[in-house]
Amino acid sequence: MKALDFDNFWKEQKSELINLIDKIKIMNNSGYLKETDDFQITISVNDNLDDWNYQTGDNSFTGSCYHHPYWGVSSISKDCNPEDIALALILDLASVIGFED
């Protein structure tokens, strides 16, 4: 996997990730969670950069990211900016893979 391929992959997928984060945020703002609660979110990608997945909550034991080797983790709060969270997730994922800014 090359850094340029990673960047191009997320340029194509970033809007989908932002929409996902926004939906999770809406669920949070609907009263499902207490005002101080954050949702942990994990994204993952495979070696071929043709598939990514996500999971929310504790990622210690099982989840939809387990079949991918690389993970990025962040939290979603009631007041978060979905674009900022998406960028944080992508940067965390890049650092796990070994790509630098």
C-alpha positions in Angstrom: 0.0 0.0 0.0 1.3 3.4 -1.0 0.6 6.7 0.7 -0.7 8.2 -2.5 -3.2 5.3 -3.0 -4.3 5.8 0.6 -4.9 9.5 0.1 -6.8 8.9 -3.2 -8.9 6.2 -1.5 -10.0 8.5 1.3 -10.6 11.4 -1.1 -13.3 9.2 -2.7 -14.6 7.8 0.5 -14.4 10.8 2.9 -17.9 12.1 2.2 -19.4 8.7 3.0 -17.5 8.7 6.3 -18.7 12.2 7.1 -22.3 11.2 6.4 -21.9 8.2 8.7 -20.5 10.3 11.5 -23.3 12.8 11.0 -25.9 10.0 11.3 -24.3 8.7 14.5 -24.2 12.2 15.9 -27.9 12.7 15.1 -28.7 9.4 17.0 -26.6 10.8 19.9 -28.5 14.2 19.8 -31.9 12.4 19.7 -31.6 11.6 23.4 -30.4 8.1 22.9 -27.3 9.0 25.0 -26.7 11.2 27.9 -25.5 14.7 27.1 -21.9 13.8 28.3 -21.7 10.5 26.5 -19.4 10.1 23.5 -19.6 7.3 20.9 -16.3 5.6 20.2 -15.9 5.0 16.5 -13.4 2.8 14.7 -12.7 2.7 11.0 -10.7 0.0 9.2 -9.3 -0.6 5.8 -7.9 -3.6 4.0 -4.4 -3.9 2.3 -5.9 -3.5 -1.2 -7.7 -0.2 -0.3 -10.9 -1.5 -1.9 -12.9 -2.0 1.3 -13.4 -0.1 4.6 -15.7 -0.7 7.5 -16.6 0.9 10.9 -17.9 -0.1 14.3 -19.0 1.9 17.3 -18.5 1.3 20.9 -16.0 -0.9 22.6 -13.7 -2.6 20.0 -11.9 -4.9 22.4 -13.5 -8.2 21.5 -15.6 -8.3 18.3 -16.8 -6.0 15.6 -17.0 -5.4 11.9 -13.4 -4.0 11.7 -11.8 -7.2 12.9 -11.3 -8.6 9.3 -9.1 -5.6 8.4 -5.5 -5.2 9.5 -5.5 -1.4 10.0 -7.7 0.7 12.4 -8.2 4.3 13.2 -10.1 5.3 16.4 -11.9 8.5 17.6 -15.0 9.6 19.5 -18.2 11.3 18.4 -19.8 13.8 20.8 -23.0 15.8 20.6 -21.1 18.9 19.6 -18.5 17.5 17.3 -17.9 18.5 13.7 -18.3 15.4 11.5 -15.6 16.6 9.1 -13.1 17.1 11.9 -13.8 13.6 13.3 -13.5 12.1 9.8 -10.1 13.8 9.4 -9.0 12.6 12.8 -10.0 9.0 12.0 -8.2 9.1 8.6 -5.0 10.6 10.2 -5.1 8.0 13.0 -5.5 5.2 10.5 -2.6 6.6 8.4 -0.4 6.7 11.5 -1.2 3.1 12.2 -0.2 2.1 8.7 3.0 4.1 9.0 2.2 7.1 6.8 3.4 10.5 8.0 1.8 13.8 7.1 
